[in-house]
Amino acid sequence: MSGETGPLDGPKAHMSQDPARSGAERSIVVHGDVQGNVSTGDYTLNVIYADGKFVETESVLELPLREPPPLRAPAPADLFGRDEIVEQAFRQLTEGTSVQLYGPADIGKKAIAEAVHRKLAAQGQRGHVLSPRAGETGTLEILYQRLAEAFFGKSFLRGVDETMLHEAVADVSDVHITVFDCELSREDVARVLQTFSGCTFLFTSPYPTLPDTAAAHQVQPLPRAAAIELLSAELGLTLGPVGLQNLQFDHAYRMAEDKPQRLRQYAEFIKGSDQWRARASREPHDQPPPVDPDRLSPRHQAEALAVALSEPARSVLVALATFGVPLAAAWFAPVTGDPRAADAGPELYDRRLVTYSAGTYQLTEDAAAAVRNQNWAPTAAATAAEGLTAALAAKAGPPGPDPHLLLIVARALSEAQQWVLVSRLVKTAAPAALAAGRGQIALRLYVLGKVAATHGGMTKDLKYYVSAEEQISNLLKGDKLAVAAALALVAAPVVPTAKIGSLFSYLAKLATANTAATAGTAAVVVAAATTVVVVASGSGVPDGCDEAKQIILAKHQTAEMRATKDFVERSRQVAAGLNAAAAKATDAKVKSALQTRANERNSVADAKEREGDDPDIHPDVVAALTAGKALQEEIKDMQKISPVCSNVLE
């Protein structure tokens, strides 16, 4: 392995080869008080972090495949008005066809997917279920890393090569994979299906992006009759006309926006109220007393129930609202500083102020609003940092929390200029993030550590963090960052000429670029960009195409597109214009192409808006990458629409 080692602080620190490891894995063992970092330039290899050291592991081609576990059968749950879509999705999956469930949030996609899982589990189906992780963007690279982790049992710190991954799983068959909240484009979904050609996939997504449109099922809002049936079952009542009137069902149905998950929340909050419990023994059950419709609102109920919590449970509720990250019960006490908080989970769940999934508690939207309305003081970042640092350092501590929590707490401390606490937290939090395979979070933590050490005058820590930042960046990105930034500059030169030299000097600190590869790839981008020739529309142009052309070619200042918000605004404009063009289209193919591209544009904008701009990356680099992303999407606009609208592209 060719590589570098960062300077190690302290006279007692040194590095040596680990003789116990050989063959597929080699490692650098770190001795002493401070850990060093190792980087590699060969992108075909990968690196994991285990037992306090970086381990070089061979490519996925040489790693053994793990036997996929049997699919877990979720607890039985009644679905109302959804049986047909469950049966159809199950039938297509058993026939070897991948399936997509799409629609807005809380419409019931996950409940339908779990119903499908129950049927698959009954047949002994094996596979993996991937849910989104806090602070992680849903890119193709991230999905490949998650899938490689599932199939090979290692949390890779670098991206996984798609070609090698395809070859490594070429013999895999009869494995099912569910990906929740997938926001990949149609092209990326097609690449995933091709890479894992022996597997079936079930995607839940906001928009239809599955290449096989016959297997993309829109999850519709809950019909009124099904909503009545759901509410009746949840409340344990046979709701007749009087009961419906007195329960103000129409109000609940309207406020729930036809979404079954919201309607279930109404039922749970109603059952959790003292008034409902007090009348549990009264008859007849189908004629409860009149209820103020406003008091049926989950947000009002959540606020009333939150006020009545015990102090330990309230402190956990506030912590969940402060940091916005799901937490396992084992981390309640460290984050809140209250040892009694460890047992607060059942109380919060009984009030339906949280949901429980995969061993973690997640705050509901209404409970978060209740905390805001009460104006309760947020959990102190210093308290959370002290507890997290101690728990992470304990040898027999619980499995680590979501690494995004560590980053949120470190950022809060940095904003409060509590430099010593930041440095202490980073020393334990960054290795925990690396061990969990979250290299980007570890990199950001090291940057925060460097800032804290600089402002706090901690010279020894500063030397370590400077080395760690540079080495982890090289470790994670290899040559990719410099190449990507160079391509962005060539494609859309938004950086002033005077800054280009300093920009590339900055990039050189982040990655060692392969000059020939960079120049060759940049030439390809230039060629691709210069072949986009726009012509005026001629006669016989299908309806909607002229409008599409106008929005795609609308004048905009590329030089001003320096941040994510600029890209998001432009993408929203294009999506709105394409939606309007699709509404005017009379040809089915034209309408479908325009609408699909509009949905993709919105999906990309949503993803970028959630991702935001990384405050730890140089603004010129952000500007270059933003402009490059904008050009990439504009070329995709042309590619998607030109087959049905010949006037758009020559």
C-alpha positions, -999 to +999 in steps of 0.1 A: +000+000+000+014+034-009+004+061+015+013+087+040+011+090+077+002+123+094+025+137+121+018+124+155+018+146+186+036+136+217+069+118+223+053+086+233+034+081+201+047+059+173+034+036+146+042+000+136+029-027+113+006-052+129+022-087+124-011-104+134-027-093+102-018-104+067-034-113+034-066-094+026-061-069+054-032-048+065-033-022+091-015+007+108-015+003+146-014+035+166+005+035+199+007+063+224-016+091+235-026+104+201-038+085+171-025+091+136-042+087+103-032+069+072-043+078+036-041+058+004-041+070-032-052+038-049-090+041-051-095+004-059-087-004-023-107+006+007-102+014+044-122+006+075-117+018+111-117-009+137-102-014+172-086+021+172-068+018+139-073+021+102-073-012+083-066-014+046-090-040+032-090-054-003-117-045-028-151-060-026-140-085-053-118-103-027-141-101+003-165-129+012-202-123+009-222-125+041-253-147+041-283-122+041-305-125+072-342-136+070-364-106+065-379-095+098-417-098+099-431-066+114-459-068+139-493-073+122-512-041+115-545-035+098-544-016+065-576+000+053-581+003+016-546-008+008-549-046+004-548-045-034-516-025-037-500-049-011-510-079-031-498-064-064-464-054-050-459-088-034-468-106-066-444-086-087-416-091-062-421-128-061-420-128-099-386-111-098-397-076-106-385-046-085-412-024-071-416+013-061-442+029-038-443+066-043-463+095-028-459+123-002-448+118+034-472+101+059-493+087+031-487+051+042-458+039+020-438+024+049-469+006+063-476-009+029-439-020+026-440-036+060-472-055+050-453-068+020-423-077+043-447-098+064-457-118+033-421-122+021-410-132+056-436-159+057-420-174+026-385-174+042-372-145+020-338-132+029-326-097+024-317-063+038-338-032+048-321+002+045-335+033+062-321+068+059-295+079+085-295+114+101-273+139+083-266+116+053-276+126+018-293+100-003-268+099-032-259+069-053-224+067-037-239+066-002-264+039-012-236+018-027-216+021+005-247+011+026-253-019+003-216-030+004-218-027+042-248-050+042-234-076+018-198-076+031-202-066+068-177-037+067-183+000+072-162+013+043-148+047+046-143+054+009-167+051-020-172+017-035-164+012-072-196+004-091-180-019-116-163-039-089-195-040-069-214-054-098-188-081-104-187-089-067-224-096-065-228-111-099-236-146-085-261-132-058-297-142-064-329-144-045-321-116-022-346-088-015-336-052-006-359-025+006-347+011+005-369+035+024-371+072+014-350+068-018-347+100-037-323+088-065-330+099-101-344+075-126-309+070-141-294+062-107-322+038-098-315+020-132-278+018-123-286+002-089-309-024-105-282-032-131-255-035-105-276-058-083-292-076-111-298-108-091-318-089-064-353-075-062-358-040-047-386-023-030-382+015-030-403+041-012-399+075-029-416+108-032-417+106-070-419+078-096-383+070-107-385+033-113-376+025-150-404-001-151-434+022-148-458-008-144-441-016-111-442+020-098-473+023-076-487+056-064-500+054-028-532+074-029-548+093+000-570+074+023-607+073+010-633+086+034-649+051+040-614+036+048-607+065+071-639+059+090-630+022+093-595+030+105-607+055+132-634+030+143-608+003+147-583+025+165-608+038+190-625+005+195-659+020+186-685+012+160-689+048+148-724+054+138-738+088+126-741+102+161-707+090+171-692+105+140-709+138+146-699+140+182-663+130+175-662+157+148-649+131+124-651+155+095-627+179+112-603+151+120-605+138+085-598+172+070-569+181+093-553+147+087-552+155+049-563+119+041-531+106+055-535+074+075-505+080+097-519+114+108-553+098+114-538+072+136-521+100+156-555+116+161-569+083+175-539+077+197-540+112+212-577+110+218-572+077+236-544+091+256-564+120+270-577+119+305-612+126+294-613+095+272-598+073+299-623+085+324-653+076+302-639+042+292-665+023+312-695+044+301-722+032+277-731+032+249-696+032+234-707+046+201-720+078+215-692+097+233-699+132+245-693+162+222-657+171+218-643+205+208-629+199+173-598+220+181-590+198+211-588+169+186-558+184+170-527+162+177-507+193+184-530+205+211-531+169+225-493+166+223-489+199+242-513+188+270-496+154+273-461+169+273-469+192+302-481+163+322-448+143+317-425+134+346-394+155+347-370+128+334-394+121+304-397+158+298-359+163+297-357+135+271-385+151+250-366+184+251-333+167+241-350+150+212-364+183+201-331+201+206-309+178+186-334+163+162-317+129+160-333+095+170-318+082+202-316+048+218-327+046+255-291+040+265-282+075+255-310+093+273-291+097+305-257+108+289-274+134+267-297+149+294-274+145+323-303+129+343-297+093+353-334+088+357-340+095+321-329+061+310-364+047+317-383+075+300-389+057+267-421+038+276-437+069+291-431+090+260-442+062+237-474+056+257-483+093+251-474+088+214-450+117+216-424+095+200-422+067+176-400+036+181-381+019+153-349-001+151-342+004+188-344+042+187-370+068+197-379+095+173-399+127+182-431+132+163-438+164+144-466+174+168-445+167+199-417+189+185-443+217+180-455+212+215-420+217+229-416+249+208-449+263+220-440+257+256-408+278+251-388+252+272-351+259+273-332+236+250-308+209+263-274+224+270-248+214+245-222+213+273-243+188+293-247+166+263-210+168+254-199+159+289-222+129+290-214+117+254-176+121+260-177+100+292-200+073+277-179+070+245-147+067+265-161+039+287-148+005+277-181-012+283-204+015+271-235+011+249-233+010+211-225+044+198-253+070+191-260+083+156-227+101+146-248+130+134-257+137+170-220+141+178-216+166+150-247+186+161-234+189+197-199+198+186-213+226+163-234+239+191-204+241+214-184+258+187-211+284+182-210+290+220-172+293+218-167+265+244-134+255+228-120+231+255-153+211+254-152+210+216-117+196+216-125+170+243-156+158+225-139+156+191-111+133+204-137+107+213-165+115+188-144+114+156-131+078+161-167+068+169-179+083+136-151+065+117-159+032+133-195+036+122-184+042+086-193+079+087-161+094+074-176+127+063-189+134+098-155+125+112-138+149+088-162+177+099-155+169+135-118+172+130-123+206+113-143+218+143-115+205+166-090+225+146-111+256+149-114+251+187-077+244+192-069+275+172-092+298+192-084+281+225-046+283+220-042+245+223-010+241+202-006+204+207-042+197+198-040+220+168-011+201+153-030+169+156-063+183+141-045+199+112-029+166+103-061+147+109-082+169+087-058+166+058-052+129+061-089+120+066-098+141+035-072+123+014-083+090+029-119+095+020-117+112-014-084+101-029-081+120-063-119+125-066-123+159-050-096+177-070-109+161-103-145+171-095-135+207-086-114+210-117-143+197-139-166+222-122-142+251-130-138+240-166-176+236-171-186+268-154-157+292-146-173+312-118-142+317-097-124+350-104-091+346-122-071+360-093-084+333-070-078+303-092-043+299-080-052+300-044-082+277-050-060+250-065-035+254-037-064+248-013-076+218-033-040+204-032-043+202+006-075+181+003-064+157-024-035+146-045-047+150-081-037+128-110-028+154-136-033+133-167-066+119-155-078+153-145-069+169-178-084+140-198-116+140-179-119+178-181-115+176-219-144+152-220-166+176-201-156+205-224-165+184-254-198+174-239-207+210-230-198+224-264-219+199-283-251+213-268-263+235-297-296+253-293-317+260-324-349+279-330-381+259-330-396+250-363-432+242-374-450+211-362-436+213-327-457+194-302-477+214-277-457+221-246-423+219-263-419+257-269-427+264-233-402+237-222-375+252-244-381+287-229-378+276-193-347+255-200-330+283-219-342+311-196-314+336-189-298+332-155-265+345-141-242+315-138-216+336-121-240+343-092-248+306-086-223+303-058-244+285-031-269+257-027-298+282-023-290+296-058-291+261-073-323+252-055-340+284-066-331+277-103-342+241-100-376+251-086-380+275-115-372+249-140-396+224-124-424+249-122-419+257-159-418+221-170-450+214-150-467+242-168-454+229-201-466+194-193-501+208-186-502+222-221-489+191-238-514+169-257-491+142-267-488+115-240-450+109-245-443+147-243-465+151-212-448+121-195-413+133-203-419+169-192-437+158-160-410+132-151-382+157-156-401+183-135-404+157-107-367+148-110-358+185-108-379+190-076-363+158-061-328+171-068-337+205-053-351+188-022-320+167-017-296+197-022-317+219+001-314+193+029-277+189+022-270+226+024-235+242+021-208+227+042-195+256+063-161+238+065-154+239+028-138+269+010-166+292-006-148+291-040-149+253-039-186+254-030-192+278-059-174+257-084-191+225-074-225+242-073-220+256-109-209+222-120-240+205-106-262+232-122-246+225-156-250+188-151-287+192-145-291+215-175-275+189-197-299+163-183-328+187-191-317+186-228-311+148-228-345+140-213-366+164-233-349+165-267-361+129-277-397+142-276-392+178-284-368+181-314-368+219-312-349+219-279-316+203-290-299+200-325 
